[in-house]
């Protein structure tokens, strides 16, 4: 059973008293909201590149330790959902589900994620147990940290590179950025599709409590 929630205020300062089996993923555990999101992308209906403001909700929940032979992975399952400003009561324009995983022995952090547009990827990078900035990268064709997309997108918005970061500040806030380098048929070349927001915790879970 989940333990009672704790306030998010000062989460970075108090987290060292928590169990640290999740390593650098520990500060993420809980529920988050952010209202300063900016999506920079190509707008097909207007044939221009522009910015869209958005509101975002996210949650990160611990999972049991995963074992692949001698490999041991700690992690969280997560969901991130976004609505354009002014459309919070309407259909969401972004939704992703996945896992963030950390291997203590090798210092590898991984982001296994599926986007509802028909894109799936495993991105990864290096991270120590108390890392304050997590970097993830995936490249098409990579046998380890790679990605796939549906045929329609491959023909019209082929992903050439994916990079993202989560940053943990001492005040408990967590900015995150994701960048897709696209070969965009409509624009006749490559462009960056970038999303950025700053999340603030609204509900904490104890990171030692596993969720199935």
Secondary structure, DSSP 8 states (H G I E B T S, - for coil): --------TTHHHHGGGS--TTGGGGGG-EEEEEEEEEEEEEETTTTEEEEEEEEEEEEEEE---EEETTEEEEEEEEEEEEEETT-TTS--SEEEEEEEEEETTTTEEEEEEEETTTEEEEEEEE--TT-SEEEEEE-TT-SSS-EEE-HHHHHHEEEEEEEEEEE--TTS-EEEEEEEEEEETTTTEEEEEEEEEEEEEEE---TTS---
